[in-house]
Amino acid sequence: MLSGKTVLVGITGGIAAYKICELIRMYKRANANVRVVCTQNALNFVTKLTLQNLSQNEVGVEEFDIKEFKPEHISYADEADIMVIAPATANTISKIATGVCDNLLTSIACAFTKPVIIAPAMNCGMWDNPILQENLNKLHYTILEPESGFLACGYEGKGRLCSLEKIFDKTVELLDYKPLTGKKIVITSGGTIENIDPVRYISNYSSGKMGLALADTAKSFGADVVLITTKEVSRKYDVIKVKSALDMKEAVEKEFETADCIIMAAAVADYRVKEISSQKMKKTADDEITLKLVKNPDILKEISSQKQGQIIVGFCAESENLIENAKEKIAKKGCDYLIANDISRKDIGFSSDYNEVTILAKNGGMKKLERVDKMTIARQIFEEIYG
Ligand code: PMT
């Protein structure tokens, strides 16, 4: 994703510095050339050797450690496509805002003319300090505000470094990575709702988060996105709200012909109630009642049999024998890819912000994506399909 790009990571002296080791790995996994500069204070929290090994480049700390004819800060600024300062302490933010250049990192920031991301992390009192806020307002950079929570200093409040995924995604966005430009991607999400009567229904635990992550990622990659969902969603791309499996089928069929790719992340009910009561069903004297269900159409299977060049991706929710069942399902449904997730686990799948999946391809290929947030899973899925 970031091949040919150089990301300059600036680390300042805050406890969140240790998290940046993983951010460097994320950039490396995306094929970026990563350069790292640190303040002396940052090295109290993370070693130069660690950063050097992870970035596979020398790490800059001293401003006058000159190896070429060009001053160090100018070489770094020239080479990089983007500068990411994380964690950014109150001290460094205020220095950059007021033009102070007293170390390699602040000097580079002053000379840098390309996009800059600042991800502050500090004690909540420091964050709330009006002087810091005034200095932040002076910076015409992308500021990824800290999150609220339990802070390393023992306080609870706003000051925790935002998620690494957020920093990574913003980096990708600012570098204008748009691999899906010109493609129409249709995504289904959420659990369908099958009415029983005006007050009761049959549904499932799908929150719509996985589908939404796919839609948001496709949008940020430049695609024309249509999200067909059972959930309330407000986005700047097309959102079609549906309820039942039959509604979803109708919406999918309408969008299918012009789509380049369709991803069925929705949890579609296999059965619906045969006769929906127009009035609220009354309690009877019987201890048991019988609800007659009829089979819903299998949308994924139907579109897979009608496809004309579209890439068709299904999801498969299994509570046992994940891979075995997924292999059977991809053969039965005939889609190009099937993303298998284990819905018996509480830490992934239904309603969780995280997922761990195995991507099965029609040609028999398989790739496991380790547990990570759903936005990252979404990105990895697109990389696999279009990579
Ligand atoms: O929404 P979240 O809380 O984020 O959770 C995400 C998820 C667990 C719902 C999602 O990752 C997922 O697994 N979605 C598919 C759920 C599902 O219906 O699985 P299935 O194995 O029953 O169906 C397989 C595929 O066939 C799915 O792509 C489904 O959309 C499709 N299908 C199923 C039945 C049907 N009648 N028509 C269909 O098109």
Residues whose N, C-alpha, C, O or C-beta is under 5 A from the ligand:
A	BS01	PMT	G190 Y205 S206 S207 G208 K209 M210 M264 A265 A266 A267 V268 A269 D270 N296 P297 D298 I299 L300 G314 F315 C316 A317 N341 G349 F350 S351 S352
